């Protein structure tokens, strides 16, 4: 997906988990936002010869237990059977099925997101943020991506009704990704 092409050859890029963030935002009590992130993930980007996007592939695996919302008790609840049920479903995965250019130059990456063993198609709007050589001679590329999902589509249905009306946890989840990947060489 990067504009960098290596001698017209197919390329594989390893996601640099130390420099990649997968963050989420959901409403709490209908008016406040709670943000969190997953801290452990791995994955690859693969490009066809000449940087061809038509056969680009993205594959990511996220450790569900690595969820971090900044509050230990909430994180334990999110790991429980009420939400991610990390004992039974230890990973969240994303595998692209299609990559294309959208209007205004953004990339649209469609793929299968699996949470709690439920797979749904999602579309990420992706912006190429740049590329360059790191201090150790590795070639890097970067992307920003966003999407919104309904958590109920993935079996994340726990909630509580509020006395004043509404629900405790919003159903719409905004996801934002800052990704950096390193070119793999033989």
N, C-alpha and C positions, 0 to 999 in steps of 0.2 A: 504494500500500500504506500510505501514511501516513494518519494520522487527519485530517490537514489537508486540507480540501476548498476549492478555489478556485471560488467562485460556481457550483458545480454543473457546471463545465466539465471536459472531459478535460484532464489535465495531463501534462507530460513533465518529468522530472527528469534532469539530467546528473550522472553519478557524478563526485565530486570525487576524482581520483586522488591528490592530495596528502594527503588525509585519509581514505583507504581503505587497508586492509591485507588482503591475501589470504595467509594463513599455512598451513603444513602441518607435520605431525609424523609421523615414522615411526621404528620401532624399528631400532637398529643392534646387531648381534651378539646379538639376542634379549633384551637387558636394558637397553640405554641408549636414550634418545630423542634423535633429531636433529631440529631444527626449522629451518625456512627460510621464505622468503616470495618472492613475485613483486612487483617494485617498479614495473612499468609496466603500466597497464591503462586501459581506457576503457569506457564503457557508459552505458546509459540505463534508466530506469524509466518506464513509461507507465501511467497510471491512467485508467479510464473516468470518465464524468460522475458526479459525486457520490462519487468515491472508490471506485467499484465494483471489487471484487477479482476478480469472475468473468472480466473481460477484461483484467486487469493483465498487463503484459509486462515482462520483465527481459531485457536483452541485454548481455553483457559479453565483451570481447576482452582477453586477457592476452598480453603479449609473453613467449614462452617463454624467450628469452635473458636476461630480467631476473631469473631465479632467483638467489637469494642465500641461501646457508646459512651464511654467515659464514666460509667456508673456500674460498679461490680454487681450489685443485686439485680439491676435491670438486665445486664449481660447474662447472668445465670438464668433468668427467666426466658430470655431470647434463645438460649441453648436448649431449653427444656422442650418437652413434647407439645407445649402450648404453641410454640413457634417453630424453630428450625429442627428440633428433635435430633440433635447432633449424634446421639448414640446410634440411631437407626439410619440417619442420612448425613454422613460426615462431610460431604462435599456439595458444592454448588458448581455447575459446569455451564460453559457457553461454548458452542461450536457453530461457526458461521456456515451459512448455506448459500449466501449470495452477497457480492459486493458490487456496488455501482456508484457512479457519480450522480449526485443530486443537483438541484439547482443551486446556483451561487457557489459551486465548487466543493461543497461538503461531500464526504463519502457517506453512503448509507449502507451499513453492514447489517444484514438480516441474518438471524441465526436462531438456534434452539437453546433456550435457557432452561436448565433443570434445577429445581429446588424441591426438596422433599420427594424426590422420585416422580415429580410432575414436570413434564416438558411442554413449554409453550414457545411459540415463535415471537421474537421481539425484534425491533429495529433500533439500532443505535445510530445516532447522528454523530459523525466523526470528523474532526478537524485535524489535519496534519500540522503539527506545531514546530517541526524542524528536524534537522539531522546534522550530525557532525562527528568529528573524531574525538574520543575521550583521551585523557592524559596517558593511557596505557596503549594507545594505538587502535582501540576498538572502534568500529563504526556504530553509531547509535542513531536511533530515530525516535520521534515522539509523537503522541496523539492525545487528543482530548475527546471524550465521548460522553454523550448523555442519552438517557431514555427514561421513560416513566412506565411503571407496571402497576397492576392492581394485585396486591399481595394475596387476595382471596383466590385468584386464578392458580396459585401454587400451593393451595391447602393451608395457607397461613390465615386462619379464620378467627383465632381467639380474639375476644373483645369484651368490653363491659359497657353497658348502657349508663349514661350519666343522668343523675337526678334532674338536671336542668335541660335535658334533651341532648341528643347526639351520642357520640361514642368516644371511648377513651383513646383508641388508637385508630388513626386514619387508615383508609384502605389504599390510597394512592401513595406510591413510593417513588421518589425521584432518585435516580442513580446517576452519579457523576464519576468518571474514570479519567485519571491522568496516567498515561502509560508511556514507559520508556523501554525500548528493546535494543538488544545488541546483536549485530550480524554474526552468525555462526560460520566459521571457516573450517575447512578440512585440516 
